[in-house]
Amino acid sequence: MTGASGYVGGRLVPRLLDAGYDVRVAVRNPQRLRDYPWADRVEIVKADLTVAGEVTAAVEGVDVLYYLVHAMGAGGDFEKSESLAATTVATAAKNAGVSRIVYLGGLHPDGPLSPHLRSRAEVGRILLDSGVPTAALQAGTVIGSGSASFEMIRHLTEVLPYMPAPKWVRNFIQPIAVRDVLHYLVAAAELPPEVNRTFDIGGPDVLRYGQMMNGYALEAGLKQRPIASLPVFTPWLASQWVNLVTPIPRALAVPIIASLQYDCVVRENDIDDFVPLPEGGLTGYRRSVSLALGKERAGEVETSWQDSSVYGAPSDPLPSDPQWSGHTVFTDLREKHTQASPAELWRVVEGIGGENGWYSFPLAWAARGWADKVVGGVGLRRGRRNATRLGIGEALDWWRVEELDRGRFLRLRAEMRVPGPAWLELTVTPDHEAADPDAPGAVYRQRAVFFPRGLGGRLYWMAILPFHGVIFAGMARRITLTAEKNTAARAAAPTDGQSAPSNRS
């Protein structure tokens, strides 16, 4: 499988395992899968899909290859990169004797398409022409907890009591529940060998986008929203609007909105001749929304759009110390000794961000987040998937978890728009120099690292340097104070099963 760290791939892997398949996943950075609950049940290989030698090794001995990668970004060369990756995989699969390729694309009409829909269709064509029997599933808008389309609908509906909207809110769409997408993907592994074609898949409801938003409002217990279709809303303007009022960054909003410029509905149901319907039938739209809301309220979001890599964000890990071999590097170092226990201090560290915030000058963090959104970055509202526990590769506001040694060390890589790669490291160790050996406390270390890119990077660092004393110093102080309060509260709490103190600040 390719794309195992993505929204659909991360859910498909355990279902294939449960169906009795042996699964190998190919990923550029195997470390990203370390904290996935199924990681120890699969074979993980390192492979860049544009490098023929790595792909050849990855597909050796494979019967079925799932192609679930797609560049959800706005870079001008993404079509060329996607075509190269698909061609490399198709050639390697043919040479290795792979018996079946399964590809997940999107519904689209005939005729001219947006660049992203055109690219997805072209990837499907390349795989279908590979000489390996291919099932190219063309899905409608995927609705499920954590899906980008669901999150966009959710935030637009909840934030705006009245919605001025582009004229595409009147276009027809056939959404499909993520559980039904997974049903078809698992079944596609057993299609007859002569099957080499596209299949349209969608849910039972054909709706206008405006109806989808008001369907969400009804399931969420909200009043239906008046929607005005305005012809002045171009796709570009609409993507800026979505970028500002939802956590979805512009790079991800662009392809979603581009696909909404057309009526995207199922034109054939031939998949029914090969794959039986899911037990109980296909899931209706409002039922899909209800299920997604239930998962989010229960904190049981299996995968999220946040797991997807951000186009243009730095992807290489922090170079090794010391002094980063000749690079110009700026750092901000903070260290504080605290009477809090290491375990309590770590709870605060691992719970940072999202609803708990960043423990210093909230207005400054919010302003920086909005500035990032304005220039098309991810902003601060991306949040986190779980309120108390992090995993490698997960998004955390405008950061991504790059390294995690639970209880001791957390490294975050910045995905905001800055002129150079940046990281934030948080370390917790016992305080062996404490005066009281029975309550040694802990040492909190915080290091911000920035590699400036050109003159602009150096000027950026100098411009924000005066704020570091407020933001980073305040962050270190508030984190340790919160941990001390929680340590004291936990020690004073009765041991009768009452809930532990919160680390929210």
VEXMAR-369867 format. One record per residue (C-alpha): residue in one letter; x negated, y negated, z. Coordinates in steps of 0.1 Angstrom, whole numbers, plus 5000, padded with zeros to 4 digits. Layout:
<nodes>
> A|X|Y|Z $
...
</nodes>
This chain:
<nodes>
> M|5000|5000|5000 $
> T|4989|4965|4992 $
> G|5005|4936|5011 $
> A|5008|4956|5044 $
> S|5002|4924|5065 $
> G|5031|4906|5047 $
> Y|5068|4902|5057 $
> V|5081|4932|5038 $
> G|5049|4953|5038 $
> G|5046|4951|5076 $
> R|5081|4966|5079 $
> L|5077|4992|5052 $
> V|5046|5009|5066 $
> P|5063|5024|5097 $
> R|5093|5035|5077 $
> L|5071|5054|5053 $
> L|5053|5070|5082 $
> D|5086|5080|5098 $
> A|5096|5095|5064 $
> G|5066|5118|5067 $
> Y|5042|5101|5043 $
> D|5004|5096|5049 $
> V|4998|5059|5043 $
> R|4966|5041|5033 $
> V|4967|5003|5034 $
> A|4943|4980|5014 $
> V|4937|4946|5029 $
> R|4910|4920|5025 $
> N|4904|4917|5062 $
> P|4911|4949|5081 $
> Q|4907|4931|5114 $
> R|4941|4914|5107 $
> L|4959|4947|5111 $
> R|4943|4956|5145 $
> D|4972|4946|5166 $
> Y|5000|4960|5144 $
> P|5018|4988|5163 $
> W|5013|5012|5135 $
> A|4976|5005|5129 $
> D|4963|5037|5144 $
> R|4987|5058|5123 $
> V|4974|5047|5089 $
> E|4941|5047|5070 $
> I|4929|5011|5066 $
> V|4905|5002|5037 $
> K|4889|4969|5028 $
> A|4898|4958|4993 $
> D|4901|4925|4974 $
> L|4926|4932|4946 $
> T|4905|4912|4921 $
> V|4874|4933|4927 $
> A|4876|4964|4905 $
> G|4851|4985|4925 $
> E|4870|4979|4958 $
> V|4904|4987|4943 $
> T|4890|5019|4926 $
> A|4879|5032|4959 $
> A|4911|5022|4976 $
> V|4934|5041|4952 $
> E|4913|5073|4950 $
> G|4935|5103|4958 $
> V|4967|5082|4961 $
> D|5000|5095|4948 $
> V|5022|5064|4951 $
> L|5010|5028|4951 $
> Y|5031|5000|4965 $
> Y|5024|4965|4951 $
> L|5038|4940|4975 $
> V|5015|4910|4971 $
> H|5025|4876|4958 $
> A|5008|4842|4961 $
> M|5035|4820|4979 $
> G|5016|4788|4974 $
> A|5013|4758|4952 $
> G|4978|4761|4938 $
> G|4975|4754|4901 $
> D|4956|4786|4893 $
> F|4978|4811|4911 $
> E|4993|4826|4879 $
> K|4958|4835|4866 $
> S|4948|4850|4900 $
> E|4980|4871|4902 $
> S|4976|4883|4866 $
> L|4940|4893|4873 $
> A|4949|4912|4905 $
> A|4978|4930|4888 $
> T|4956|4940|4859 $
> T|4928|4952|4881 $
> V|4952|4973|4902 $
> A|4970|4987|4871 $
> T|4937|4998|4855 $
> A|4924|5014|4887 $
> A|4958|5032|4893 $
> K|4957|5046|4857 $
> N|4921|5058|4860 $
> A|4928|5074|4894 $
> G|4958|5094|4882 $
> V|4983|5076|4905 $
> S|5017|5091|4898 $
> R|5040|5061|4907 $
> I|5037|5024|4912 $
> V|5065|5006|4931 $
> Y|5066|4968|4928 $
> L|5088|4943|4945 $
> G|5096|4912|4924 $
> G|5126|4888|4923 $
> L|5158|4885|4904 $
> H|5156|4860|4875 $
> P|5176|4851|4844 $
> D|5164|4853|4809 $
> G|5147|4823|4793 $
> P|5123|4797|4807 $
> L|5114|4802|4844 $
> S|5096|4783|4871 $
> P|5059|4791|4874 $
> H|5064|4814|4904 $
> L|5093|4834|4889 $
> R|5074|4836|4857 $
> S|5043|4849|4875 $
> R|5063|4875|4894 $
> A|5079|4887|4861 $
> E|5045|4888|4844 $
> V|5031|4910|4873 $
> G|5059|4934|4868 $
> R|5053|4935|4830 $
> I|5016|4943|4836 $
> L|5024|4971|4860 $
> L|5051|4985|4837 $
> D|5026|4985|4808 $
> S|4999|5002|4829 $
> G|5006|5038|4817 $
> V|5016|5047|4853 $
> P|5053|5052|4858 $
> T|5065|5020|4876 $
> A|5096|5010|4894 $
> A|5098|4972|4895 $
> L|5125|4963|4920 $
> Q|5139|4928|4914 $
> A|5154|4916|4946 $
> G|5177|4887|4955 $
> T|5170|4863|4983 $
> V|5159|4884|5013 $
> I|5177|4878|5045 $
> G|5163|4891|5078 $
> S|5148|4879|5110 $
> G|5117|4860|5102 $
> S|5122|4858|5064 $
> A|5112|4825|5049 $
> S|5146|4822|5031 $
> F|5165|4829|5063 $
> E|5144|4804|5083 $
> M|5150|4777|5057 $
> I|5187|4782|5058 $
> R|5187|4783|5096 $
> H|5168|4751|5102 $
> L|5186|4731|5074 $
> T|5219|4741|5089 $
> E|5210|4736|5125 $
> V|5192|4703|5121 $
> L|5216|4685|5098 $
> P|5252|4678|5106 $
> Y|5257|4665|5071 $
> M|5236|4678|5042 $
> P|5228|4657|5011 $
> A|5215|4685|4988 $
> P|5203|4691|4953 $
> K|5227|4702|4927 $
> W|5213|4738|4929 $
> V|5234|4743|4961 $
> R|5262|4752|4936 $
> N|5241|4779|4918 $
> F|5250|4815|4924 $
> I|5227|4838|4944 $
> Q|5230|4874|4955 $
> P|5212|4878|4988 $
> I|5201|4911|5001 $
> A|5194|4923|5037 $
> V|5158|4932|5044 $
> R|5170|4966|5057 $
> D|5185|4973|5023 $
> V|5153|4962|5005 $
> L|5134|4987|5027 $
> H|5159|5014|5019 $
> Y|5153|5011|4982 $
> L|5115|5008|4986 $
> V|5112|5040|5006 $
> A|5135|5059|4981 $
> A|5115|5046|4951 $
> A|5086|5069|4960 $
> E|5106|5099|4949 $
> L|5120|5086|4916 $
> P|5117|5110|4887 $
> P|5083|5107|4868 $
> E|5100|5095|4836 $
> V|5114|5064|4852 $
> N|5094|5033|4841 $
> R|5116|5003|4843 $
> T|5130|4973|4863 $
> F|5159|4977|4887 $
> D|5180|4947|4900 $
> I|5189|4950|4937 $
> G|5211|4927|4956 $
> G|5237|4927|4984 $
> P|5275|4930|4980 $
> D|5281|4892|4981 $
> V|5275|4866|4953 $
> L|5275|4832|4969 $
> R|5266|4796|4962 $
> Y|5236|4784|4983 $
> G|5260|4760|5001 $
> Q|5282|4789|5010 $
> M|5252|4807|5025 $
> M|5244|4777|5047 $
> N|5279|4775|5060 $
> G|5281|4813|5064 $
> Y|5251|4809|5087 $
> A|5269|4781|5106 $
> L|5298|4803|5113 $
> E|5277|4832|5125 $
> A|5257|4808|5147 $
> G|5287|4793|5163 $
> L|5283|4760|5146 $
> K|5308|4738|5127 $
> Q|5306|4741|5089 $
> R|5285|4714|5074 $
> P|5298|4690|5047 $
> I|5275|4693|5017 $
> A|5271|4667|4990 $
> S|5254|4677|4957 $
> L|5232|4649|4946 $
> P|5216|4650|4911 $
> V|5188|4627|4922 $
> F|5172|4655|4942 $
> T|5145|4670|4920 $
> P|5128|4703|4930 $
> W|5098|4682|4941 $
> L|5119|4659|4963 $
> A|5138|4689|4977 $
> S|5105|4706|4987 $
> Q|5094|4675|5005 $
> W|5127|4674|5023 $
> V|5125|4710|5033 $
> N|5089|4705|5044 $
> L|5099|4677|5068 $
> V|5130|4691|5084 $
> T|5121|4728|5087 $
> P|5090|4747|5098 $
> I|5085|4759|5062 $
> P|5054|4742|5047 $
> R|5056|4726|5013 $
> A|5034|4753|4998 $
> L|5060|4779|5007 $
> A|5091|4757|5001 $
> V|5080|4750|4965 $
> P|5084|4786|4952 $
> I|5116|4792|4972 $
> I|5132|4761|4958 $
> A|5119|4767|4923 $
> S|5138|4801|4924 $
> L|5170|4783|4934 $
> Q|5171|4763|4901 $
> Y|5188|4793|4884 $
> D|5217|4816|4890 $
> C|5199|4847|4903 $
> V|5224|4876|4904 $
> V|5223|4913|4898 $
> R|5230|4921|4861 $
> E|5229|4959|4864 $
> N|5233|4985|4891 $
> D|5214|5013|4875 $
> I|5195|5019|4908 $
> D|5227|5036|4920 $
> D|5221|5065|4895 $
> F|5188|5073|4913 $
> V|5191|5061|4949 $
> P|5222|5066|4971 $
> L|5235|5036|4989 $
> P|5224|5031|5026 $
> E|5245|5048|5052 $
> G|5276|5026|5056 $
> G|5269|5008|5023 $
> L|5250|4976|5015 $
> T|5249|4949|5042 $
> G|5270|4918|5036 $
> Y|5255|4884|5039 $
> R|5272|4873|5071 $
> R|5264|4907|5087 $
> S|5227|4902|5076 $
> V|5227|4868|5093 $
> S|5243|4882|5125 $
> L|5216|4909|5127 $
> A|5188|4885|5121 $
> L|5201|4861|5148 $
> G|5204|4890|5172 $
> K|5168|4901|5166 $
> E|5155|4865|5170 $
> R|5174|4860|5203 $
> A|5161|4892|5216 $
> G|5125|4884|5207 $
> E|5124|4915|5184 $
> V|5112|4899|5152 $
> E|5093|4928|5135 $
> T|5075|4906|5110 $
> S|5077|4870|5100 $
> W|5070|4846|5071 $
> Q|5044|4832|5094 $
> D|5023|4863|5089 $
> S|5017|4853|5053 $
> S|4984|4836|5045 $
> V|4986|4799|5037 $
> Y|4973|4790|5003 $
> G|4942|4769|5006 $
> A|4936|4775|5043 $
> P|4902|4787|5053 $
> S|4901|4825|5054 $
> D|4865|4833|5064 $
> P|4858|4840|5100 $
> L|4836|4816|5121 $
> P|4799|4820|5111 $
> S|4777|4835|5137 $
> D|4759|4815|5163 $
> P|4734|4801|5169 $
> Q|4735|4768|5151 $
> W|4753|4783|5121 $
> S|4721|4786|5100 $
> G|4716|4751|5088 $
> H|4753|4740|5085 $
> T|4763|4706|5098 $
> V|4786|4714|5126 $
> F|4804|4693|5153 $
> T|4816|4708|5186 $
> D|4835|4697|5216 $
> L|4827|4718|5247 $
> R|4847|4718|5280 $
> E|4843|4740|5310 $
> K|4863|4741|5343 $
> H|4860|4763|5374 $
> T|4894|4771|5389 $
> Q|4907|4789|5419 $
> A|4933|4806|5397 $
> S|4928|4843|5392 $
> P|4913|4853|5357 $
> A|4946|4873|5350 $
> E|4968|4842|5357 $
> L|4945|4819|5337 $
> W|4947|4843|5308 $
> R|4985|4844|5309 $
> V|4985|4806|5304 $
> V|4959|4809|5276 $
> E|4977|4836|5257 $
> G|5010|4818|5262 $
> I|4997|4785|5247 $
> G|5016|4768|5219 $
> G|5051|4772|5206 $
> E|5076|4763|5233 $
> N|5049|4761|5260 $
> G|5030|4734|5242 $
> W|4993|4725|5242 $
> Y|4991|4711|5278 $
> S|4979|4676|5268 $
> F|4994|4645|5254 $
> P|5024|4660|5236 $
> L|5031|4629|5216 $
> A|4996|4630|5200 $
> W|5001|4667|5191 $
> A|5035|4660|5177 $
> A|5022|4630|5157 $
> R|4993|4651|5143 $
> G|5018|4678|5134 $
> W|5041|4654|5115 $
> A|5011|4639|5097 $
> D|5001|4674|5086 $
> K|5037|4681|5073 $
> V|5037|4648|5053 $
> V|5006|4659|5034 $
> G|5021|4694|5028 $
> G|5005|4713|5057 $
> V|5022|4738|5080 $
> G|5027|4712|5108 $
> L|5033|4720|5144 $
> R|5068|4735|5142 $
> R|5058|4769|5129 $
> G|5057|4781|5165 $
> R|5048|4817|5175 $
> R|5065|4850|5171 $
> N|5063|4861|5207 $
> A|5064|4837|5237 $
> T|5038|4855|5258 $
> R|5018|4879|5236 $
> L|4996|4872|5206 $
> G|4981|4895|5180 $
> I|4953|4891|5155 $
> G|4965|4875|5122 $
> E|4996|4859|5138 $
> A|5005|4823|5132 $
> L|5004|4799|5162 $
> D|5017|4765|5152 $
> W|4991|4752|5128 $
> W|4965|4778|5139 $
> R|4961|4815|5131 $
> V|4947|4840|5156 $
> E|4914|4850|5142 $
> E|4899|4869|5171 $
> L|4914|4882|5203 $
> D|4898|4901|5232 $
> R|4928|4902|5255 $
> G|4921|4890|5290 $
> R|4889|4872|5280 $
> F|4887|4855|5246 $
> L|4909|4838|5220 $
> R|4897|4822|5188 $
> L|4921|4802|5166 $
> R|4914|4791|5130 $
> A|4930|4759|5119 $
> E|4954|4760|5089 $
> M|4963|4723|5090 $
> R|4951|4700|5063 $
> V|4916|4688|5074 $
> P|4884|4681|5054 $
> G|4866|4712|5066 $
> P|4871|4745|5084 $
> A|4879|4742|5121 $
> W|4883|4766|5150 $
> L|4894|4765|5187 $
> E|4880|4790|5211 $
> L|4894|4797|5246 $
> T|4874|4819|5270 $
> V|4883|4832|5305 $
> T|4857|4848|5328 $
> P|4855|4856|5365 $
> D|4837|4829|5385 $
> H|4808|4848|5401 $
> E|4795|4816|5417 $
> A|4826|4809|5437 $
> A|4822|4801|5474 $
> D|4848|4827|5485 $
> P|4838|4862|5472 $
> D|4873|4876|5481 $
> A|4889|4851|5458 $
> P|4864|4843|5431 $
> G|4886|4824|5408 $
> A|4878|4820|5371 $
> V|4859|4799|5347 $
> Y|4877|4784|5317 $
> R|4856|4775|5286 $
> Q|4870|4757|5256 $
> R|4851|4750|5224 $
> A|4864|4732|5193 $
> V|4842|4737|5162 $
> F|4844|4718|5130 $
> F|4824|4722|5098 $
> P|4827|4688|5079 $
> R|4832|4690|5042 $
> G|4813|4660|5026 $
> L|4815|4624|5038 $
> G|4852|4627|5043 $
> G|4848|4654|5069 $
> R|4822|4635|5088 $
> L|4843|4603|5088 $
> Y|4873|4624|5100 $
> W|4855|4638|5130 $
> M|4842|4603|5139 $
> A|4877|4588|5136 $
> I|4892|4614|5160 $
> L|4863|4615|5184 $
> P|4877|4589|5208 $
> F|4909|4610|5212 $
> H|4890|4641|5222 $
> G|4883|4629|5257 $
> V|4921|4625|5262 $
> I|4933|4656|5243 $
> F|4907|4683|5249 $
> A|4898|4672|5284 $
> G|4934|4669|5293 $
> M|4941|4703|5278 $
> A|4914|4720|5299 $
> R|4926|4702|5331 $
> R|4963|4711|5326 $
> I|4957|4747|5316 $
> T|4936|4754|5348 $
> L|4961|4734|5370 $
> T|4990|4754|5356 $
> A|4972|4786|5362 $
> E|4964|4776|5398 $
> K|5001|4767|5404 $
> N|5012|4801|5390 $
> T|4986|4819|5411 $
> A|4999|4802|5443 $
> A|5035|4808|5434 $
> R|5029|4845|5426 $
> A|5010|4849|5459 $
> A|5039|4833|5478 $
> A|5067|4851|5460 $
> P|5084|4880|5478 $
> T|5076|4914|5464 $
> D|5113|4924|5459 $
> G|5113|4924|5421 $
> Q|5120|4887|5417 $
> S|5108|4873|5384 $
> A|5072|4860|5381 $
> P|5066|4823|5377 $
> S|5066|4808|5342 $
> N|5035|4794|5326 $
> R|5055|4768|5308 $
> S|5043|4732|5311 $
</nodes>
